[in-house]
Amino acid sequence: MATGEVRVLQWNIWYKENIRDVLGYLKSMPGGTPQVLCLQELTDDYAPQSYLNTWQYLADGLGYFMHVDTVPVIGLQENWTQAVAIFSMYKMTHTYATKIHTPQDPLSPHDQYRSYAEATIATAYGEFTVGTAHNSVADPFAATTEKQREIANIERHVRDRRRYSFQGDINAGYGSAMVTMLDRNLQHAGPDWHVPSWPTKIDPTEAMSQPYLDRRLDVSYVSHDVDVISAEAVVTPVSDHSQLVTDIKFSDKP
């Protein structure tokens, strides 16, 4: 990376994936661990995981600052906690989080609690803010009242931003109301929409010889005053989502 650039990672790490493998991959990434990480599907008190609190495990293992927002996962057999999180090698000067969806039927996998989190980060090149979300798993093209409300809740936080990036698993694709809203407020960092990001595999123990990739659910956006140097989707042996790796540079002075 050139001087003045910041590398941001978007990655749904998959709650089923062994968190030790997630940490190992983050620490061995080509070029080093990105300075800023936006992750989804971290867990606490999820019995199959090797560590109960996966976001604390990652923060300790990386030596990064973190900001986390949690939501309950309510099931017929067990209850546990899922989270979105922002990790940064730089100090965070401000953090914020809010719920973007409250379910009417939390037992349904298509109607779960969802949240948005953001952190202002003091990089060596001035402060910038990154936000992340994990949107509801519902028909991404269905203009339901609940879906429109969720999108509106996110738009309040991405509108009129400077030195800002939105990273997330939006569970929606090109042409959806969610993408239309993001395009209205921010610039798409990439990669091109024809590049899929999910699913790379169906089972955590599965080999990666033949990814099933057929959908683009993960996104990287920046405000119009941020320069995008590069953006790529990286298929990894860890998680059922590809990583989105974006290198950005600030065109203005803080």
C-alpha angles and dihedrals in degrees: 000000000000124000112279096027126120123202117217124192126205113194137156097206094196118240091238094058118100105255091217089063090048092053092045092053094046091053093048100046115135108262091019133277111320115253093239126037128191109192135177135196097037111158144210125194092005103148100214093056120099090226124036098217106042099178092055089047091055094045091051093045095049098036089230132145112245144197118196136184119192136203129188121250108209119198139169092248105026145005125220141154131261127190148189114219144185119210124189138179085211125071118266115230098185136014134188138174138178139174114256098184134028113190128231091202108027091178089069115089087218095055111052137139112276133187145191123217133184137182133193108222128202102220124179086259099052134283124311134170128231125192130192139186142173108216128212121281099240136118098303093209097046110108094214121161091244093051093048090050091051092050091048090051090056094044090061088064101042098044120106095359130159127198088009139136131192117204125175156127098256097176088224137094143215112310095026123126090249094056091044089055093049092048089052092057108025142024120259107242095197163177101212115275093246089068108094126215105187144096108009091167141355102221129038092232093051121118118242098231094114116024116203093217111163108134139056110220102146124078143190119199134168136189117263094257092061121088117223111216097179142338129192141167113233122199110215135185087240125075129004091261129074118237121248109215116192127182113202137180130195114240094194134053117253 
